[in-house]
Amino acid sequence: MPAVLFSLMLLGALCRLGESMSREEKSRLRNQVVEMFDHAYQNYMDHAYPADELMPLTCRGRVRGLEPSRGDVDDALGKFSLTLIDTLDTLVLLNKTTEFEAAVRRVLKDVRLDNDIVVSVFETNIRVLGGLLGGHSMAVMLKDGGQNMQWYQDDLLHMAKDLGLRLLPAFNTSSGLPYPRVNLRHGVRGPETRTGTETDTCTACAGTLILEFAALSRFTGDPVFEAHARRAMDFLWEKRQRNSNLVGTTINIHSGEWVRRDSGVGAGIDSYYEYLLKAYVLLGDDQFLQRFNIHYASIMKYISQPPLLLDVHIHKPLLPARTWMDSLLAFFPGLQVLKGDIRPAIETHEMLYQVTKKHNFLPEAFTTDFRVHWAQHPLRPEFAESTYFLYKATGDPYYLEAGRTILDNLNRFARVPCGFAAMKDVRTGSHEDRMDSFFLAEMFKYLFLLFADDEDLPFDIEDYIFTTEAHLLPLSLSTTPHSQSIPSNRTSEEEMDDSNFEWTCPNTRLLFPDPAYPRHLREPIRTAVDKSCPRAAPYREPGMGRPPLRAQDFMANNPEHLELLRRMGVTLIHLKDGRVQLVQHATQAVSAVAAEDGVRFMQDMMELSSQQQKEQLPPRAIQIVSDPFFGRVVLTAGPAQFGIDLSKSATGLRGFVTVAEPYSGCSEITNPEYVRGHIALLQRGQCMFAEKARHIQKAGAIGGIVIDDNEGSSSDTAPLFQMAGDGRSTDDVTLPLLFLFHKEGNILLETLKEYREVEVLLSDKARDRATIFKGADVEASEGGCLTEATTPTNFEPISESLISTLALDEIKPSQEAVSDVDQDTSPMDEASPAEGVGPAEKEASPAEGVGPADKEASPAEEASPAEGVGPADKEASPTEGVGPADKEASPTEGVGPADKEASPTEEASPAEERAPPTVADSTQPKEETDSEKSKEGGTDSNQSVDELLADWREDLEAFQQMEKDEL
């Protein structure tokens, strides 16, 4: 089948149904896209270049090695001015040819590709190699036009070939699958490379190379690049599960064994399917189309449950692998448009659109009943991509309105003075100091094209194909002669069945005889999303027996309780991170009956946590509303279990901040004239939080913000705290008190230094800026459903033979809880009891939880889930409230470097593993499933510890499916 047949797939000839949006309004929105791009690009050039990325909250560049490590997220950074290279062809598309020419000269003059640094092969290929090739394509197009770039002599192509040669050593494996990482200077293997020890890679990581590598081969005439990419694609195809025709998420690069057998269309697999179809478009090899169609038939049979797309097991494709979806699958409706299967594309897109409207952005992960599962949103472009393709396919102005929604939300919630900041939590509107390169490379391309008319474009977009990073490669490459040394690897004649080429070129006149057809598909989905609202599982009595000590009565500073634990073989350990760990050695119990009581006590504690997490307070927002921020910067804060509940205030608390003296707030305030009528800033440490609150309240403060004294701590890398009381009544505290980690608190302190007068708004979630300055009330959420979240159990007993362990994040068994000095805090996120791993950290093994400053732990140590390490190097009272509040583990910060999927295996090498975007929930039992079972009365609340461990391990596997999703 000739490649020219697929020009129709690029949708230039598809019918239009008429547009209700005026040309003037489209033009206004198009200009707004350009203005937003200028704001992001100019701030990168002014404050970050030549660094790889912009940090928009602190207005500086992110240089790898100078900033705290974010784990695998940083593997995209190679000290090669990533954002500038990724943005080259966007400049041309937006008619910024002068800026493009200047940018190309900068790249040629400043960028080095021989840095002694380890980078992701996948990310470097799609962003840097793709960016150089896209820039080269644009430079050649402009030069041929005779107006610009007349000096250009294929300079970017020479750089691209240099980079391609630096990536080739990664393919030195027996399977042909590349190593996931390569040293730009030294290659792989050998001590100096600091790589070559990995055994696993994600399917997308190995299967998202063919477009860039084939384009490089055909531009340069050197077939070696295309040959290596084809070999990797062929190997993945051969290793598909032959009965289901699905591929797993993670594969061993040496043996070809599937390490993760979950299969979906999101993180870890997504762009493998995309590149199969687009490789046919670009290269004209119908073998790629045949393979895609075979996979696609299985996707629609097993994974697609319109409008949902749910992961399954490749060997048991009728068995769901998880009950939530990740945001990376938002590209799939756009791919279905290219495939010609428009109906399910409309349905899935509508579901995504309603979730977006419900939460302002598409959360990194969300449940099947459309609740937040992981709350981050790193400004991903996939939903905008599918919106553009659906508009091209249908001409339905509904998709223009969807694009307007994307624009409005970016400006209202993500725009900050130095660019656009990723959302740390879509529920609170808090920000992360991050603006990934893909935001400029993809988001503005798709939004500009959505609102542009043909005459607004400097070239015919139908002459190009988009890579997964939205780089533009010319379709003319399909006719470029290439060496016969590239193996064709064609399958047998029997497999080349005509049935594998169905739905290749859609006729939209037949698909849409009725202009109302798309609307009829959308309405039921909108209704389903709007009506979904989470229900709390009813409380169940723990255990069949009743141990001598109940979990809700336990107090860690009560000698009698500690003696009872000792008799049951349970030992209490205070951890440095401020949590308490319970370890049961059944053989150390005074009797077999006492040992059984100990097991029941541990189960009782788990049930208590499950109940208490429904009572936890969600994270709060601190919004800087004074000039020049005007509400654009939002910091994630932890609440207190005492004082004013900000969630019950429609307007929050607004006031200017000042530093209290003494800064600790542990004695009478000595500068009451400055504190009075202000929000006092305090440092954590030396005394209890309630004591600090009483001192600033006495001095006349209207609120307080406690800033962590643990330097480098951040809500990026540690579970968020909620501050507990001091063991006695706190009814006398009538002001709100919030907690900031050191990184977020430092942003506030530095702002105060620079501007002196800094006004903030303390609230349950970020407020719309227009509403703030009009003084109008803001509704917290629509129908009370927006801030609901899945919150797995925060602590649980875990058994290894005769040993059971339980990490307790500051237990709050009753109103009479007592705390130690100032460490009376509770992790709010879904921190697993066995590990309090933060989003930017590498995934720790459950055996040795990792704190924020730690690096990745060996997954080989997974057998011992007893250790648990939390965020702060403090010791906390074990008696205070625990459990995640209404905050989800998100990520790829999630998941991972940024824009695309990466290998999500719990057995990956330490260098490969990535923690989720917010806080790892990898050791929780299946909260969704268990809740459902409890509703049905089908769960045995006295199930054995071994059964609990089995559940825990099963959920760990499902969770780690997205550990490398650049969150």
Secondary structure, 3 states (H helix, E strand, C coil): CCHHHHHHHHCCCCCCCCCCCCHHHHHHHHHHHHHHHHHHHHHHHHHCCCCCEEECCCCEEECCCCCCCCHHHHHHCCCCCHHHHHHHHHHHHCCCHHHHHHHHHHHHHHCCCCCCCEEEHHHHHHHHHHHHHHHHHHHHHHHHCCCCCCCCCCHHHHHHHHHHHHHHHHHCCCCCCCCCEEECCCECCCHHHCCCCCCEEEHHHHHCCHHHHHHHHHHHCCCHHHHHHHHHHHHHHHCCECCCCECCCEEECCCCCEEECEECCCCCCHHHHHHHHHHHHHHCCHHHHHHHHHHHHHHHHHHEECCEECCEECCCCCCECCCEEEHHHHHHHHHHHHHCCHHHHHHHHHHHHHHHHHHCCCCCEEECCCCEEECCECCCCHHHHHHHHHHHHHCCCHHHHHHHHHHHHHHHHHEECCEECEEEECCCCEEECCECHHHHHHHHHHHHHHHCCHHHCCCCHHHEEECCCCCEEEHHHHHCCCCCCCCCCCCCCCCCCHHHHCCCCCCHHHHCCCCCHHHHHHHHHHHHHHHCCCCCCCCCCCCCCCCCCCHHHCCCCCHHHHHHHHHCCEEEEECCCCCEEEEEEHHHCCCHHHHHHHHHHHHHHHHHHHHHCCCCCCCEEEEECCCCCCCCEEEEEECECCCCCHHHCCCCEEEEEEECCCCCCCCCCCCHHHHCCCEEEEECCCCCHHHHHHHHHHCCCCEEEEECCCCCCCCCCCCCEEECCCCCCCCCCCCCEEEECHHHHHHHHHHHHHHCCCEEEEECCCCCHHHHHHCCCCCCCHHHCCCCECCCCCCCCEEECCEEEEEECCCCCCCCCCCCCCCCEEECCCCECCECCCCCCCCCCCCECCCCCCCCCCHHHHHCCCECCCCCCCCCCCCCCCCCCCCCCCCCCCCCCCCCCCCCCCCCCCCCCCCCCCCCCCCCCCHHHHHHHHHHCCCCCCCCHHHHHHHHHHHHHHHHHHCCCCC
